[in-house]
Amino acid sequence: MYLTLYLISLTILVLYVLLVIIFITGWNSIPQNIKSENINNIKTSVIVACKNEELNLGNLINALKKQSESDFELILVNDHSTDSTNEIIKSAVKDFYNIKIMDSYKTGKKNALKEGISKARGELIITTDADCVPANTWIESVINFYSNTYNDLIIGPVVIKSDKSLFSKLQKIEFASLVASGAGAAGVGMPIMCNGANLAFTKAAWLESSKDLHEDEISGDDVFLLLSIKKRKGKIGFLKSAEAMVTTNSVNNLTDFTNQRKRWASKSKKYTDKHIIISALIVFVICVIEIVIFAISFLDYQYFKLFFIVFGIKFLADYIFLDKISGFFKLENFRKDAFILSVVYPFYIVYTAASGIFEQNIKWK
């Protein structure tokens, strides 16, 4: 049994390291955004689905008021909020000369975005979440990038604003690794993930993909769009620029965090793209192997050696990757926290992945 588990573990470990190398190669290959002089020719709509965000929406509106590029259409869609979100949306009318406010007919973020996009007049659609704060140069940077690439879909960078708590710091590191992995995959021509908190796409591309967005799934308005565009060989790129950064808050508690990740995992049942399936399986299996070997080690001490080999090499690969992206995502003094994350990561990945796939009635809010 030991030899069999040893061979399986090393095989998966090699595949995991190769996956990390692919992400690093892709990340390094992505150039910084190049500015264009033709941004005024791009009609742009910014769409935000809002649900019970009275504590955060004001910050987003203030950030949008400060944008260096002011020539955009703003569409705020209220998704059946039960707090004062709708009042905040209505009060924003006085601050923007080109704004639409809507109440979505159906419930859910997907439907809110769909209804907003249907009313948009821009050829370029930019989305973010109501609890996010973009850089003042966000819209300008996205339009600049589109003017140079004319991508069907643009993946933007997102960073978590962390406080001094360990839980918040771990979220920032883990989320940065996810965003950078998605960027690296896009950099080598195999995009596998994106985030609706900072996403841009042409309205024409969205309309062509609308049938592929799996409206029956509560989550995935972003990833299903990416996979649809990828399937028909559309142009997808990552905007590697701090000027296009969007900041979002960390989750307050473990329950909210696991519910969020279960919601993300729930859409994986509908994935058919080989790149995303293979990548997810490699990560999931290496986490399962770490847990299994660790548990068996208490019954037979010889397995501890195998555990430390797998854990040590995996941590080294993860650390090298984090070190490559730390400057861009401002991961300061992350070494100790990265080690702690490596210890807890396998457990939460296995739990949230299994729960997301098998658990029923997962809600957006």
C-alpha positions in Angstrom: 0.0 0.0 0.0 2.8 2.4 0.8 4.5 2.0 -2.6 1.1 2.5 -4.4 0.3 5.6 -2.4 3.8 6.9 -2.8 3.7 6.6 -6.6 0.2 8.1 -6.8 1.2 11.0 -4.6 4.4 11.8 -6.6 2.5 11.6 -9.9 -0.1 14.1 -8.7 2.6 16.2 -7.1 4.5 16.4 -10.4 1.2 17.4 -12.2 0.6 20.1 -9.6 4.1 21.5 -10.0 3.7 21.6 -13.7 0.4 23.4 -13.3 2.0 26.0 -11.2 4.8 26.4 -13.7 2.2 27.0 -16.4 0.6 29.7 -14.3 3.9 31.4 -13.7 4.9 31.2 -17.3 1.6 32.7 -18.3 1.8 35.5 -15.7 5.3 36.5 -16.8 4.2 36.6 -20.5 1.4 39.1 -19.9 2.6 42.7 -20.8 1.6 45.8 -18.9 -1.3 47.7 -20.3 -0.4 50.0 -23.2 -2.3 53.2 -23.4 -4.2 54.3 -26.5 -5.3 57.7 -27.8 -8.6 56.4 -29.2 -10.6 55.8 -26.0 -13.2 58.5 -26.7 -14.5 56.4 -29.6 -15.5 53.5 -27.3 -19.1 53.7 -26.0 -19.0 52.1 -22.6 -21.6 50.9 -20.1 -20.8 50.1 -16.4 -23.3 47.7 -14.9 -23.7 46.9 -11.2 -26.2 44.4 -9.7 -27.0 45.5 -6.2 -28.6 43.4 -3.4 -28.7 44.5 0.2 -25.5 46.6 -0.1 -26.4 49.6 2.0 -23.1 49.5 3.8 -20.9 49.3 0.7 -22.7 50.8 -2.3 -21.9 54.4 -1.3 -18.2 53.7 -1.5 -18.6 52.3 -5.0 -20.6 55.3 -6.1 -18.0 57.7 -4.7 -15.3 55.8 -6.6 -17.3 56.0 -9.8 -17.7 59.7 -9.4 -13.9 60.1 -9.2 -13.1 58.2 -12.4 -10.6 59.8 -14.7 -12.8 58.7 -17.6 -16.3 60.3 -17.1 -17.8 59.5 -20.5 -19.6 56.2 -19.6 -23.2 55.0 -19.0 -23.9 53.8 -15.5 -26.6 51.2 -14.9 -27.5 50.3 -11.3 -29.9 47.3 -11.0 -31.6 46.7 -7.7 -32.1 43.0 -7.1 -35.0 42.9 -4.7 -33.1 44.6 -1.8 -34.7 44.7 1.6 -32.5 47.4 3.1 -31.9 51.0 2.0 -29.9 49.9 -1.2 -32.7 51.2 -3.5 -32.7 54.6 -1.8 -28.9 54.9 -2.3 -29.3 53.9 -6.0 -32.0 56.6 -6.5 -29.8 59.2 -4.8 -27.0 58.5 -7.3 -29.0 60.0 -10.2 -27.8 63.5 -9.3 -24.2 62.6 -9.6 -24.1 61.1 -13.1 -25.3 62.7 -16.3 -25.7 59.3 -18.0 -27.3 56.9 -15.6 -30.1 54.3 -15.6 -31.6 52.8 -12.5 -33.6 49.7 -12.6 -35.5 47.2 -10.5 -34.8 43.7 -11.8 -37.9 41.7 -12.6 -36.5 38.3 -11.7 -34.4 37.5 -8.6 -30.7 36.7 -8.6 -27.5 38.4 -9.8 -27.6 36.7 -13.2 -31.0 38.1 -14.0 -30.1 41.5 -12.7 -27.1 41.7 -14.9 -29.0 40.3 -17.9 -31.7 43.0 -17.5 -29.0 45.7 -17.2 -27.1 44.5 -20.2 -30.3 44.4 -22.3 -30.7 48.1 -21.6 -27.0 49.1 -22.1 -26.1 51.3 -25.1 -22.4 50.7 -24.9 -20.4 48.4 -27.2 -18.2 47.7 -24.2 -19.7 46.4 -21.0 -17.8 46.7 -17.7 -19.1 45.0 -14.5 -18.2 45.1 -10.9 -19.9 44.2 -7.6 -21.7 46.6 -5.3 -19.2 45.9 -2.5 -16.2 46.8 -4.5 -14.1 50.0 -4.9 -12.2 50.4 -8.2 -9.1 52.6 -8.8 -9.8 56.1 -10.1 -8.3 55.1 -13.4 -10.3 51.8 -13.7 -12.6 52.6 -16.5 -10.0 54.5 -18.5 -7.6 51.6 -18.2 -10.2 49.1 -19.3 -11.1 51.2 -22.3 -7.4 51.7 -23.1 -6.8 48.0 -23.1 -9.8 47.3 -25.2 -8.7 50.0 -27.7 -5.4 48.1 -28.2 -6.7 44.5 -28.2 -10.4 44.5 -29.1 -10.8 41.5 -26.9 -14.2 39.9 -26.6 -13.6 39.5 -22.9 -11.2 41.3 -20.6 -10.3 39.8 -17.2 -9.5 42.5 -14.7 -7.4 42.3 -11.5 -9.2 42.1 -8.1 -7.5 42.3 -4.7 -9.0 41.8 -1.2 -8.6 44.7 1.3 -7.4 43.0 4.4 -7.2 44.2 8.0 -4.8 43.0 10.6 -6.6 39.8 11.4 -5.1 36.5 10.3 -8.4 35.4 8.7 -8.4 38.5 6.5 -4.7 38.1 5.5 -5.2 34.5 4.5 -8.1 35.5 2.3 -6.0 38.2 0.6 -3.3 35.7 -0.2 -5.6 32.9 -1.3 -7.7 35.3 -3.5 -4.6 36.8 -5.1 -3.4 33.3 -6.0 -6.8 32.6 -7.6 -6.8 35.8 -9.7 -3.1 35.3 -10.7 -3.8 31.7 -11.6 -6.6 32.8 -13.9 -4.4 35.4 -15.4 -1.5 32.9 -15.9 -3.9 30.5 -17.6 -5.1 33.2 -19.9 -1.5 34.2 -20.6 -0.8 30.8 -22.1 -4.0 30.7 -24.1 -6.1 28.4 -21.8 -8.3 30.8 -19.7 -10.1 29.0 -16.9 -11.5 31.6 -14.5 -12.4 35.2 -14.1 -14.3 37.4 -11.6 -17.4 39.5 -12.2 -16.0 42.0 -9.8 -13.8 43.3 -12.6 -14.8 42.0 -16.0 -15.4 43.6 -19.4 -16.8 42.3 -22.6 -18.5 43.4 -25.7 -22.2 43.4 -25.8 -22.1 41.5 -29.0 -20.0 38.8 -27.4 -22.4 38.6 -24.5 -25.4 38.3 -26.8 -23.8 35.5 -28.7 -23.0 33.7 -25.5 -26.3 34.4 -23.7 -27.6 30.9 -24.4 -24.6 29.3 -22.7 -24.8 31.1 -19.3 -26.7 28.4 -17.5 -29.5 30.5 -16.0 -30.5 27.5 -13.8 -27.2 27.9 -11.9 -27.1 30.5 -9.1 -23.5 31.4 -9.8 -21.2 31.6 -12.8 -22.3 34.6 -14.8 -18.6 35.4 -15.2 -17.0 32.0 -15.8 -19.7 30.6 -18.1 -19.4 33.7 -20.3 -15.6 33.1 -20.4 -16.0 29.5 -21.3 -18.5 30.2 -24.0 -16.3 32.8 -25.6 -13.3 30.5 -25.3 -15.2 27.7 -27.0 -15.9 29.7 -30.1 -12.2 30.9 -30.1 -13.0 34.5 -29.1 -10.3 36.8 -27.8 -9.7 36.8 -24.1 -7.0 38.6 -22.2 -6.0 39.7 -18.7 -5.5 43.4 -18.0 -2.3 43.4 -16.0 -2.3 46.9 -14.6 -2.6 48.3 -11.1 -4.5 51.2 -12.6 -7.3 48.8 -13.4 -7.4 47.2 -9.9 -10.7 46.7 -8.1 -10.7 46.2 -4.3 -13.2 44.1 -2.5 -13.7 43.4 1.2 -12.7 40.2 3.0 -15.5 38.0 4.3 -16.2 38.6 7.9 -16.5 35.1 9.3 -15.9 31.5 8.5 -19.5 30.7 7.8 -19.9 33.4 5.1 -16.5 32.4 3.6 -17.5 28.7 3.3 -20.9 29.6 1.9 -19.2 31.8 -0.7 -16.8 29.1 -1.8 -19.6 26.5 -1.9 -21.5 28.8 -4.2 -18.5 29.1 -6.4 -18.0 25.3 -6.4 -21.7 24.6 -7.2 -21.3 25.7 -10.8 -18.5 23.2 -11.5 -21.1 20.5 -12.2 -21.8 22.3 -15.5 -18.1 22.7 -16.6 -17.2 20.9 -19.9 -13.9 22.8 -20.6 -11.0 20.4 -20.4 -8.5 23.0 -19.0 -10.7 24.0 -16.1 -11.7 20.4 -15.3 -8.1 19.1 -15.3 -6.8 22.1 -13.3 -9.6 21.7 -10.7 -9.0 17.9 -10.4 -5.3 18.3 -9.9 -5.8 20.8 -7.1 -8.6 18.8 -5.5 -6.7 15.5 -5.7 -3.5 16.9 -4.3 -5.5 18.3 -1.3 -7.2 14.9 -0.8 -3.8 13.1 -0.9 -2.4 15.5 1.7 -5.3 14.8 4.1 -5.2 11.1 3.6 -1.5 10.7 4.1 -1.6 12.9 7.2 -4.4 10.8 8.7 -2.7 7.5 7.9 0.6 8.8 9.4 -0.9 8.4 12.9 -1.4 4.7 12.2 1.9 4.1 10.5 4.7 6.6 11.1 6.5 5.8 7.9 3.8 7.9 6.1 5.0 11.0 7.8 8.0 11.1 5.6 5.8 10.9 2.5 3.5 13.6 3.9 6.4 16.0 4.5 7.7 15.4 0.9 4.3 16.2 -0.6 3.5 19.1 1.7 7.0 20.6 1.4 7.3 20.5 -2.4 3.7 21.8 -2.8 4.4 24.6 -0.4 7.6 25.5 -2.2 5.8 25.7 -5.6 3.0 27.8 -4.1 5.6 30.1 -2.4 7.5 30.7 -5.6 4.2 31.6 -7.4 3.2 33.9 -4.6 6.6 35.6 -4.6 6.2 36.2 -8.4 2.8 38.0 -7.9 3.4 39.6 -4.5 4.5 43.0 -5.9 1.4 43.3 -8.1 -1.1 42.3 -5.4 0.8 44.0 -2.6 1.3 40.9 -0.5 3.6 42.2 2.2 5.3 39.9 4.7 3.2 37.0 3.4 5.6 34.1 4.2 4.3 33.1 7.6 0.7 33.5 6.5 1.3 31.6 3.3 2.6 28.7 5.4 -0.5 28.8 7.6 -2.7 28.9 4.5 -0.9 25.8 3.1 -1.8 23.9 6.3 -5.6 24.7 6.3 -6.0 24.9 2.5 -6.5 21.2 1.8 -9.3 20.9 4.4 -11.4 23.8 3.2 -10.9 22.9 -0.5 -12.1 19.4 0.0 -15.0 20.5 2.2 -16.3 23.4 0.0 -15.8 21.5 -3.2 -17.8 18.5 -2.0 -20.5 20.6 -0.4 -20.8 22.9 -3.4 -21.4 19.9 -5.7 -23.7 17.9 -3.5 -25.4 20.5 -1.3 -28.8 21.8 -2.4 -30.4 25.3 -2.0 -27.2 27.4 -2.1 -28.2 31.1 -2.3 -26.4 34.1 -3.6 -27.2 36.2 -0.6 
